[in-house]
Amino acid sequence: MKSVSELLAANGSHENWIPLLDMAAREVFDLMLSCELTVPSILDDTTLDVTSMVGLAGQLCGVLSVRCSGKAAALMATKMLGVDLDKVGAEFSDALGEVCNMVAGNFKNKIAGLAEGCMLSPPTVITGSNYDLHLMADSPAIEVRLLFEGLPILISLQLHG
Amino acid sequence: MPIRALIVDDSSVMRKIVERSLRQAGIDLSDVFQAGNGAEALGVLKDSKVDLILCDINMPVMDGLEFIKQLPSVENAKNVPVVMITTEGSESHVVQALSCGARGYIRKPFTPEQVKEHVVPVLAGKS
């Protein structure tokens, strides 16, 4: 079996990881929010103004992020907490942070050798969309676009080197 | 018989999910205490007795592994079973947690059925 570093060196685009990222996200939403993510038929231009990020360090270095609208984040909190939408306050960011953390953990556990060799940072959540993100990365991000309760979410993994 | 549980996780949302999962799993809870990290949990245990602890690993201030290492020094917490609930799924994390004294290990994401599968034997003293 190839090591993670050999796999990384041999596969510059990491496009074969897209199905794993997709599956990792679907499992988290299925098990923890009891809902099925679907594939959007068209690219939605809804502003994704809540971003949760988890850093990966070790054999795989980079940032995994989950972006969605504030409404989608609040809806995630209602599903996770079992409360109505009007009862959700600041918990929406905690909920999205946990979703991102679980997607990152579930993703790395699907790649042989990575569960041992890759650590996750605590999640960071940013609200607002008027910012530029500058990463010291030399490989493109892999992205998965899905719909949660009809609302778009964007999951991306930006790798470093 | 109803049990008293302590849930330790830096996410308040996750603490609520764990509590709900325990109830959905049919665990009869009389009291549920919560803490945001290991140090807070040790503080809770100085004043309160519990029958079960569910604990995350990656937390600020004091992580879950350090917390279970320090548990024997707390009079109220001696012999209280600890089940880890974490996104860290590596074999070494499981071995490390079990060698530190954890009695069970649940990986996030999880279902109430998985919580039941791991917690019931621990409460019955079979783990």
HADDOCK unambig.tbl for C-alpha pairs under 7 A between the chains (distance, minus, plus):
assign (segid A and resid 28 and name CA) (segid B and resid 109 and name CA) 5.60 0.50 0.50
assign (segid A and resid 31 and name CA) (segid B and resid 109 and name CA) 6.23 0.50 0.50
assign (segid A and resid 31 and name CA) (segid B and resid 110 and name CA) 6.05 0.50 0.50
assign (segid A and resid 31 and name CA) (segid B and resid 111 and name CA) 5.76 0.50 0.50
assign (segid A and resid 32 and name CA) (segid B and resid 109 and name CA) 6.20 0.50 0.50
assign (segid A and resid 32 and name CA) (segid B and resid 110 and name CA) 6.72 0.50 0.50
assign (segid A and resid 32 and name CA) (segid B and resid 111 and name CA) 6.98 0.50 0.50
assign (segid A and resid 80 and name CA) (segid B and resid 17 and name CA) 6.45 0.50 0.50
assign (segid A and resid 81 and name CA) (segid B and resid 13 and name CA) 6.58 0.50 0.50
assign (segid A and resid 81 and name CA) (segid B and resid 16 and name CA) 6.48 0.50 0.50
assign (segid A and resid 81 and name CA) (segid B and resid 17 and name CA) 6.30 0.50 0.50
assign (segid A and resid 91 and name CA) (segid B and resid 13 and name CA) 6.85 0.50 0.50
assign (segid A and resid 94 and name CA) (segid B and resid 11 and name CA) 6.39 0.50 0.50
assign (segid A and resid 94 and name CA) (segid B and resid 13 and name CA) 6.39 0.50 0.50
assign (segid A and resid 95 and name CA) (segid B and resid 13 and name CA) 5.97 0.50 0.50
assign (segid A and resid 102 and name CA) (segid B and resid 87 and name CA) 5.97 0.50 0.50
assign (segid A and resid 102 and name CA) (segid B and resid 108 and name CA) 6.31 0.50 0.50
assign (segid A and resid 102 and name CA) (segid B and resid 109 and name CA) 6.36 0.50 0.50
assign (segid A and resid 105 and name CA) (segid B and resid 87 and name CA) 5.14 0.50 0.50
assign (segid A and resid 105 and name CA) (segid B and resid 88 and name CA) 6.32 0.50 0.50
assign (segid A and resid 109 and name CA) (segid B and resid 89 and name CA) 6.18 0.50 0.50
assign (segid A and resid 115 and name CA) (segid B and resid 89 and name CA) 6.04 0.50 0.50
assign (segid A and resid 115 and name CA) (segid B and resid 90 and name CA) 4.77 0.50 0.50
assign (segid A and resid 116 and name CA) (segid B and resid 90 and name CA) 5.07 0.50 0.50
assign (segid A and resid 116 and name CA) (segid B and resid 92 and name CA) 6.86 0.50 0.50
